[in-house]
């Protein structure tokens, strides 16, 4: 039962954070009216592109 409550808590916090992002950071942009799933997918794609850059492979 506690695992489900924790999962619900994390989901609720993530939803509130995404709503705040949309309300504060995306205000006035075309993304301000986008669905949360669309914003989440776009952020993941940006993060994947940044993580796959050449800077991560060069150590010296």
TIRO-2110 file (N, C-alpha, C; in Angstrom, 1 decimal):
// TIRO-2110
0.8, -1.2, 0.0, N, 1, A
0.0, 0.0, 0.0, CA, 1, A
0.9, 1.3, 0.0, C, 1, A
2.0, 1.2, 0.7, N, 2, A
2.8, 2.4, 0.8, CA, 2, A
3.5, 2.7, -0.5, C, 2, A
3.8, 1.7, -1.3, N, 3, A
4.5, 1.9, -2.6, CA, 3, A
3.5, 2.6, -3.5, C, 3, A
2.2, 2.3, -3.5, N, 4, A
1.2, 3.0, -4.3, CA, 4, A
1.0, 4.4, -3.9, C, 4, A
1.1, 4.7, -2.6, N, 5, A
0.9, 6.0, -2.1, CA, 5, A
2.1, 6.9, -2.5, C, 5, A
3.3, 6.3, -2.5, N, 6, A
4.5, 7.0, -2.9, CA, 6, A
4.5, 7.3, -4.4, C, 6, A
4.0, 6.3, -5.2, N, 7, A
3.9, 6.5, -6.6, CA, 7, A
2.9, 7.6, -6.9, C, 7, A
1.8, 7.6, -6.2, N, 8, A
0.8, 8.7, -6.4, CA, 8, A
1.4, 10.0, -6.0, C, 8, A
2.1, 10.1, -4.9, N, 9, A
2.8, 11.4, -4.5, CA, 9, A
3.7, 11.9, -5.6, C, 9, A
4.6, 11.0, -6.1, N, 10, A
5.5, 11.4, -7.1, CA, 10, A
4.8, 11.9, -8.4, C, 10, A
3.8, 11.2, -8.8, N, 11, A
3.0, 11.6, -9.9, CA, 11, A
2.4, 13.0, -9.7, C, 11, A
1.8, 13.2, -8.5, N, 12, A
1.2, 14.5, -8.2, CA, 12, A
2.2, 15.6, -8.2, C, 12, A
3.4, 15.4, -7.7, N, 13, A
4.4, 16.4, -7.7, CA, 13, A
4.9, 16.7, -9.1, C, 13, A
5.1, 15.7, -9.9, N, 14, A
5.5, 15.9, -11.3, CA, 14, A
4.4, 16.7, -12.1, C, 14, A
3.2, 16.4, -11.8, N, 15, A
2.1, 17.1, -12.5, CA, 15, A
2.1, 18.6, -12.1, C, 15, A
2.3, 18.9, -10.8, N, 16, A
2.3, 20.3, -10.3, CA, 16, A
3.5, 21.0, -10.9, C, 16, A
4.6, 20.3, -11.0, N, 17, A
5.8, 21.0, -11.5, CA, 17, A
5.7, 21.3, -13.0, C, 17, A
5.1, 20.4, -13.7, N, 18, A
4.9, 20.6, -15.2, CA, 18, A
3.9, 21.7, -15.4, C, 18, A
2.8, 21.8, -14.6, N, 19, A
1.9, 22.9, -14.7, CA, 19, A
2.5, 24.2, -14.4, C, 19, A
3.4, 24.3, -13.4, N, 20, A
4.1, 25.5, -13.0, CA, 20, A
5.1, 25.9, -14.2, C, 20, A
5.7, 24.9, -14.8, N, 21, A
6.6, 25.2, -15.9, CA, 21, A
5.8, 25.8, -17.1, C, 21, A
4.7, 25.2, -17.3, N, 22, A
3.8, 25.7, -18.4, CA, 22, A
3.3, 27.1, -18.1, C, 22, A
2.9, 27.4, -16.9, N, 23, A
2.4, 28.7, -16.5, CA, 23, A
3.5, 29.8, -16.4, C, 23, A
4.6, 29.4, -15.9, N, 24, A
5.7, 30.5, -15.7, CA, 24, A
6.7, 30.6, -16.8, C, 24, A
7.2, 29.5, -17.2, N, 25, A
8.3, 29.5, -18.2, CA, 25, A
7.8, 29.6, -19.7, C, 25, A
6.7, 29.0, -19.9, N, 26, A
6.2, 28.9, -21.3, CA, 26, A
5.2, 29.9, -21.6, C, 26, A
4.9, 30.9, -20.7, N, 27, A
3.9, 31.9, -20.9, CA, 27, A
4.2, 32.7, -22.2, C, 27, A
3.2, 32.8, -23.0, N, 28, A
3.4, 33.7, -24.2, CA, 28, A
4.0, 32.9, -25.4, C, 28, A
4.3, 31.7, -25.2, N, 29, A
4.9, 30.9, -26.3, CA, 29, A
3.9, 29.9, -26.9, C, 29, A
4.1, 29.3, -28.0, N, 30, A
3.2, 28.4, -28.6, CA, 30, A
3.0, 27.1, -27.7, C, 30, A
4.0, 26.9, -26.9, N, 31, A
4.0, 25.7, -26.0, CA, 31, A
3.2, 25.9, -24.7, C, 31, A
2.7, 27.1, -24.5, N, 32, A
1.9, 27.4, -23.3, CA, 32, A
0.6, 26.6, -23.2, C, 32, A
0.1, 26.3, -24.4, N, 33, A
-1.2, 25.6, -24.5, CA, 33, A
-1.0, 24.1, -24.8, C, 33, A
0.2, 23.7, -24.9, N, 34, A
0.5, 22.3, -25.2, CA, 34, A
0.1, 21.3, -24.1, C, 34, A
-0.2, 20.1, -24.4, N, 35, A
-0.5, 19.1, -23.4, CA, 35, A
0.8, 18.8, -22.7, C, 35, A
0.7, 18.3, -21.4, N, 36, A
1.8, 18.0, -20.6, CA, 36, A
2.7, 16.9, -21.2, C, 36, A
2.0, 15.9, -21.8, N, 37, A
2.8, 14.8, -22.4, CA, 37, A
3.6, 15.3, -23.6, C, 37, A
3.1, 16.3, -24.3, N, 38, A
3.9, 16.9, -25.5, CA, 38, A
5.1, 17.6, -24.9, C, 38, A
4.9, 18.4, -23.9, N, 39, A
6.1, 19.1, -23.3, CA, 39, A
7.1, 18.2, -22.7, C, 39, A
6.6, 17.1, -22.0, N, 40, A
7.5, 16.1, -21.5, CA, 40, A
8.4, 15.4, -22.5, C, 40, A
7.7, 15.1, -23.6, N, 41, A
8.4, 14.4, -24.7, CA, 41, A
9.4, 15.3, -25.3, C, 41, A
9.1, 16.6, -25.5, N, 42, A
10.0, 17.5, -26.1, CA, 42, A
11.2, 17.7, -25.2, C, 42, A
11.0, 17.8, -23.9, N, 43, A
12.1, 18.0, -23.0, CA, 43, A
13.0, 16.8, -23.0, C, 43, A
12.4, 15.6, -23.1, N, 44, A
13.3, 14.4, -23.1, CA, 44, A
14.1, 14.3, -24.4, C, 44, A
13.5, 14.8, -25.5, N, 45, A
14.3, 14.8, -26.8, CA, 45, A
15.4, 15.8, -26.7, C, 45, A
15.2, 16.9, -26.1, N, 46, A
16.3, 17.9, -25.9, CA, 46, A
17.4, 17.3, -25.0, C, 46, A
17.0, 16.7, -23.9, N, 47, A
18.0, 16.1, -23.0, CA, 47, A
18.8, 15.0, -23.7, C, 47, A
18.1, 14.2, -24.5, N, 48, A
18.8, 13.1, -25.2, CA, 48, A
19.8, 13.7, -26.2, C, 48, A
19.4, 14.7, -26.9, N, 49, A
20.3, 15.3, -27.9, CA, 49, A
21.5, 15.9, -27.2, C, 49, A
21.3, 16.5, -26.0, N, 50, A
22.4, 17.1, -25.2, CA, 50, A
23.3, 16.0, -24.7, C, 50, A
22.8, 14.9, -24.2, N, 51, A
23.6, 13.9, -23.6, CA, 51, A
24.4, 13.1, -24.7, C, 51, A
23.9, 13.1, -25.9, N, 52, A
24.6, 12.4, -27.0, CA, 52, A
25.6, 13.2, -27.7, C, 52, A
25.9, 14.4, -27.2, N, 53, A
26.9, 15.3, -27.9, CA, 53, A
28.3, 14.8, -27.8, C, 53, A
29.2, 15.4, -28.5, N, 54, A
30.6, 15.0, -28.6, CA, 54, A
31.3, 15.3, -27.3, C, 54, A
30.9, 16.3, -26.5, N, 55, A
31.5, 16.7, -25.3, CA, 55, A
31.5, 15.6, -24.3, C, 55, A
30.6, 14.8, -24.3, N, 56, A
30.5, 13.7, -23.3, CA, 56, A
31.5, 12.6, -23.6, C, 56, A
32.0, 12.5, -24.9, N, 57, A
32.8, 11.4, -25.2, CA, 57, A
34.3, 11.8, -25.1, C, 57, A
34.6, 13.1, -25.1, N, 58, A
36.0, 13.5, -25.0, CA, 58, A
36.4, 13.7, -23.6, C, 58, A
37.4, 13.0, -23.1, N, 59, A
37.8, 13.1, -21.8, CA, 59, A
39.1, 14.0, -21.6, C, 59, A
39.8, 14.3, -22.6, N, 60, A
41.0, 15.0, -22.4, CA, 60, A
41.2, 16.0, -23.5, C, 60, A
END
